[in-house]
Amino acid sequence: MTTISTNSPISTGTRLGSMLMDYVFTIMIVMVFAVPGMVSTFSNAFEVTHEQESFDFMGGSFFYIYLIGFALYFCKDGINGRSFAKRILNLQVVDNETGLAASPMKCFVRNLPLVLWPVEAIIALSNTSRRLGDRIAGTRLEVFDKTVEQPKVNFGQVLVPVLISYGLMLLLTLPFTALTSATERQKVNYIEASYNAQSSKEAEKLFADSLGQYLTASVRAYDQIRDKPLKYVSVIFQLNENYLGNDQNFGEIKSITMPILLSKFPEKAFIGQIKYVYRTSNSMQTRIERLNWPQK
């Protein structure tokens, strides 16, 4: 059988350079897929709303786009056994038995042990042609022979390991996505149509009259919660001074705001949240208090 093996030795410097360049390109690719989540996060960084807070792992729904970058890393050699770094350094992953370009699936299996990067680096530097992943997948790394015609790329075969890699990424992050789902289920399911504009405005005026020199209040009161005979109240306090720097100062601002809130909405008649916010021209601090009284 004709092979593309040149059996040319690969220097330790070239092998190390290949691994490092692959990581650099991986970071670049991951960053491309991370941009939508980063833009969303930064655009909302100084926005304070009455929305209930939740745990959004790696940018919420943009996280699924972000994962594509990591999934592609394990398939980086999928096109004729040559990642960007290997093309620059004139290298190729080949089947250890045939010497032909390794299949996309073999390249994917070969790259899975890279999660143990220090171990793989040590083995690769001691044997520049076959690291641990090569031994598992039945491949080796060789100098690319430009005189040998390369097989036609089968994009269907390339896509399969990409999908498997993406599925593995989802499985690995399942505990975090489950936590996000759990926090979503804990949100109070109030009835939007039960918004009480009059009660909300009255509460805002009460805070303005009593504590206008300390803060500005935004209040949204809802008269109904699904499956509970309670109101839902959300309050945002925009503080004029920073009371959020330490627990003592925060306790002081709570001690003057809570009595006023409870004078309008009696304890145990509602649940909700309070967001204390202190904002400057280039920063913002926030503390959130849950209002969920023990029910008999």
Phi and psi in degrees as a GROMACS rama.xvg file:
@    title "Ramachandran Plot"
@    xaxis  label "Phi"
@    yaxis  label "Psi"
@TYPE xy
-72.0144  135.903  THR-2
-121.607  167.543  THR-3
-108.588  14.3487  ILE-4
-72.875  129.022  SER-5
-101.241  -16.9372  THR-6
56.5466  18.8359  ASN-7
-74.7698  134.535  SER-8
-67.4799  144.921  PRO-9
-104.157  125.606  ILE-10
-69.5576  155.401  SER-11
-61.3276  -38.51  THR-12
-63.9414  -41.8222  GLY-13
-65.0682  -40.7629  THR-14
-65.1681  -44.3914  ARG-15
-65.8096  -40.5529  LEU-16
-61.9954  -38.0077  GLY-17
-62.2021  -45.272  SER-18
-65.0165  -43.1081  MET-19
-68.3121  -40.6526  LEU-20
-65.7197  -36.6022  MET-21
-60.3585  -39.8989  ASP-22
-68.6051  -36.8972  TYR-23
-63.8732  -46.8527  VAL-24
-64.2064  -34.9939  PHE-25
-62.5191  -45.2174  THR-26
-59.7346  -41.3961  ILE-27
-63.2443  -43.7077  MET-28
-66.5202  -44.0552  ILE-29
-60.5193  -40.3302  VAL-30
-62.7047  -36.92  MET-31
-59.911  -45.3239  VAL-32
-76.2593  -16.7974  PHE-33
-84.6308  -15.6032  ALA-34
-56.1258  -47.1256  VAL-35
-56.9444  -43.5019  PRO-36
-66.4007  -38.7737  GLY-37
-65.884  -42.3398  MET-38
-61.7645  -43.9634  VAL-39
-62.6924  -43.2972  SER-40
-64.939  -45.9187  THR-41
-68.4815  -36.8995  PHE-42
-67.2394  -26.0873  SER-43
-102.4  5.28046  ASN-44
-60.2983  -36.3894  ALA-45
-109.309  18.0329  PHE-46
-98.5731  126.724  GLU-47
-116.355  121.619  VAL-48
-127.46  174.522  THR-49
-84.5673  2.93939  HIS-50
-60.7182  142.318  GLU-51
-71.6468  135.313  GLN-52
-70.9042  147.012  GLU-53
-144.609  164.5  SER-54
-86.1227  109.521  PHE-55
-107.392  101.472  ASP-56
-70.9488  121.635  PHE-57
53.9294  43.5745  MET-58
91.0132  18.5132  GLY-59
66.8017  -130.474  GLY-60
-64.9266  -24.601  SER-61
-68.2952  -14.789  PHE-62
-57.7092  -34.824  PHE-63
-70.1927  -28.737  TYR-64
-73.4257  -41.4502  ILE-65
-57.8385  -36.408  TYR-66
-65.2826  -24.8178  LEU-67
-59.2125  -39.8331  ILE-68
-59.6608  -43.525  GLY-69
-68.3874  -38.2019  PHE-70
-62.6718  -38.4805  ALA-71
-67.7935  -27.1974  LEU-72
-60.0864  -42.2428  TYR-73
-73.9813  -9.54367  PHE-74
-114.351  20.0471  CYS-75
-62.875  -25.462  LYS-76
-98.8116  13.8882  ASP-77
-66.6114  -22.5585  GLY-78
-98.3025  100.106  ILE-79
56.4739  32.146  ASN-80
67.7024  26.774  GLY-81
-136.451  109.87  ARG-82
-77.953  176.699  SER-83
-57.5358  -44.6088  PHE-84
-64.075  -41.1845  ALA-85
-67.9532  -31.2698  LYS-86
-69.072  -38.0082  ARG-87
-67.9351  -40.2639  ILE-88
-95.05  6.82308  LEU-89
63.5034  49.7143  ASN-90
-122.717  165.302  LEU-91
-155.256  141.016  GLN-92
-88.2168  126.296  VAL-93
-124.752  160.37  VAL-94
-67.0363  131.104  ASP-95
-67.0467  -25.8883  ASN-96
-88.1794  -43.2033  GLU-97
-97.3337  -22.0918  THR-98
76.2318  1.89945  GLY-99
-82.9241  161.854  LEU-100
-52.4557  130.432  ALA-101
-65.1341  143.195  ALA-102
-67.1284  158.008  SER-103
-55.9218  -37.1323  PRO-104
-68.9499  -41.0768  MET-105
-63.4361  -40.0722  LYS-106
-64.4823  -37.2144  CYS-107
-64.4122  -48.6756  PHE-108
-61.0692  -39.7628  VAL-109
-59.0717  -35.0076  ARG-110
-88.5598  -11.9257  ASN-111
-59.3281  -41.4456  LEU-112
-66.1927  -3.86038  PRO-113
-65.7061  -10.716  LEU-114
-64.3934  -22.1252  VAL-115
-100.456  58.2295  LEU-116
-55.6705  -45.3819  TRP-117
-59.4142  -40.8146  PRO-118
-64.3256  -45.9153  VAL-119
-62.9669  -38.6299  GLU-120
-63.932  -42.8608  ALA-121
-64.1495  -44.3814  ILE-122
-66.7158  -40.3952  ILE-123
-64.5945  -36.3704  ALA-124
-76.6019  -24.7032  LEU-125
-84.2033  -25.1474  SER-126
-141.401  95.7856  ASN-127
-67.1598  -13.1308  THR-128
-95.9797  -27.6839  SER-129
-140.757  104.178  ARG-130
-89.9551  -174.866  ARG-131
-57.0211  -44.5793  LEU-132
-60.241  -35.5183  GLY-133
-64.6794  -39.7898  ASP-134
-67.1217  -34.8472  ARG-135
-73.12  -42.7263  ILE-136
-87.6377  -12.985  ALA-137
76.7977  43.5393  GLY-138
-129.294  174.576  THR-139
-152.491  163.527  ARG-140
-105.165  131.587  LEU-141
-136.284  165.005  GLU-142
-69.1129  133.655  VAL-143
-71.2402  132.713  PHE-144
-97.732  107.176  ASP-145
-69.9935  -16.8117  LYS-146
-81.9677  -12.632  THR-147
-93.5128  131.345  VAL-148
-68.4847  131.889  GLU-149
-88.0966  148.285  GLN-150
-65.6222  151.481  PRO-151
-66.9004  136.372  LYS-152
-71.1514  126.222  VAL-153
-101.133  100.77  ASN-154
-68.0595  -22.2529  PHE-155
-64.7358  -43.2635  GLY-156
-67.7497  -31.8483  GLN-157
-69.8016  -38.0108  VAL-158
-69.5038  -36.3609  LEU-159
-56.8681  -52.9422  VAL-160
-64.9408  -28.8562  PRO-161
-62.7726  -43.8553  VAL-162
-66.4148  -40.493  LEU-163
-63.8788  -42.8397  ILE-164
-61.2772  -42.9607  SER-165
-64.1303  -39.9512  TYR-166
-62.793  -39.6091  GLY-167
-64.8949  -38.43  LEU-168
-60.6855  -40.9355  MET-169
-63.6792  -41.4451  LEU-170
-64.7541  -41.3372  LEU-171
-65.9908  -30.9152  LEU-172
-97.8058  7.19415  THR-173
-55.7144  -41.7066  LEU-174
-58.4859  -35.6799  PRO-175
-74.8761  -40.6544  PHE-176
-69.0004  -31.6406  THR-177
-65.9554  -36.7535  ALA-178
-64.6521  -39.6399  LEU-179
-61.3751  -44.0854  THR-180
-64.0219  -37.9086  SER-181
-64.4405  -41.1146  ALA-182
-68.3502  -32.8831  THR-183
-63.783  -39.7825  GLU-184
-68.6171  -23.3052  ARG-185
-82.9758  -7.69199  GLN-186
-65.0701  145.002  LYS-187
-74.0567  126.787  VAL-188
-94.2524  75.7534  ASN-189
-82.5797  160.745  TYR-190
-91.7871  113.818  ILE-191
-56.9569  -37.8002  GLU-192
-68.8839  -12.6108  ALA-193
-90.1964  10.8256  SER-194
-55.8415  128.094  TYR-195
-106.527  95.7383  ASN-196
-64.8548  -39.8099  ALA-197
-64.6485  -47.6521  GLN-198
-62.4993  -38.2268  SER-199
-64.779  -45.8362  SER-200
-65.5005  -38.5771  LYS-201
-62.6039  -39.6385  GLU-202
-67.2262  -40.6161  ALA-203
-62.4071  -40.0796  GLU-204
-66.7147  -36.7013  LYS-205
-61.7169  -42.9079  LEU-206
-69.7018  -37.8434  PHE-207
-63.8689  -41.5765  ALA-208
-69.4898  -35.5687  ASP-209
-91.529  -38.8549  SER-210
-130.238  25.429  LEU-211
-58.45  -27.8683  GLY-212
-76.7809  -14.8343  GLN-213
-103.425  -31.5303  TYR-214
-161.921  168.366  LEU-215
-120.252  130.657  THR-216
-108.517  139.576  ALA-217
-121.17  125.335  SER-218
-126.52  136.826  VAL-219
-130.007  117.255  ARG-220
-113.763  132.754  ALA-221
-120.454  134.285  TYR-222
-81.2264  -14.6369  ASP-223
-136.671  141.367  GLN-224
-123.769  138.599  ILE-225
-63.8915  130.483  ARG-226
69.4027  10.0207  ASP-227
-140.656  136.025  LYS-228
-83.2164  55.8971  PRO-229
-134.519  161.952  LEU-230
-90.9323  164.74  LYS-231
-122.804  130.48  TYR-232
-129.754  127.89  VAL-233
-119.262  130.558  SER-234
-128.271  136.018  VAL-235
-118.328  121.823  ILE-236
-104.994  113.024  PHE-237
-88.8178  107.393  GLN-238
-82.2972  141.285  LEU-239
-81.5785  -24.115  ASN-240
-129.394  160.146  GLU-241
-83.0913  102.641  ASN-242
-102.278  9.34428  TYR-243
-103.661  0.63996  LEU-244
-69.4201  -30.9245  GLY-245
-148.237  165.947  ASN-246
-65.7502  -32.6207  ASP-247
-65.0582  -48.3406  GLN-248
-65.9209  -36.9266  ASN-249
-65.1437  -38.5736  PHE-250
-62.2032  -34.5902  GLY-251
-66.623  -44.7814  GLU-252
-69.2758  -33.9467  ILE-253
-64.5945  -37.7065  LYS-254
-66.1677  -22.3545  SER-255
-102.169  -17.7792  ILE-256
-90.4075  -38.2056  THR-257
-62.8962  -44.0189  MET-258
-59.0655  -37.7877  PRO-259
-68.2809  -41.6761  ILE-260
-61.7951  -43.5888  LEU-261
-71.947  -19.5062  LEU-262
-72.4393  -24.8501  SER-263
-94.6444  -39.4218  LYS-264
-123.251  103.465  PHE-265
-59.0658  142.363  PRO-266
-55.2896  142.671  GLU-267
72.0348  -0.300924  LYS-268
-95.2181  -6.33245  ALA-269
-152.43  163.092  PHE-270
-130.516  165.181  ILE-271
167.96  -148.669  GLY-272
-152.258  155.476  GLN-273
-126.85  130.959  ILE-274
-110.228  117.11  LYS-275
-95.2275  123.594  TYR-276
-128.58  130.764  VAL-277
-123.259  122.455  TYR-278
-123.021  136.782  ARG-279
-118.188  -174.786  THR-280
-65.4571  -25.8886  SER-281
-131.614  12.5981  ASN-282
-155.277  165.109  SER-283
-151.182  134.149  MET-284
-115.536  143.593  GLN-285
-140.079  138.41  THR-286
-128.528  139.635  ARG-287
-118.947  130.871  ILE-288
-113.345  126.328  GLU-289
-85.517  137.725  ARG-290
-112.945  96.2497  LEU-291
-142.544  88.4141  ASN-292
-72.4671  144.108  TRP-293
-60.2201  129.238  PRO-294
-101.799  136.919  GLN-295
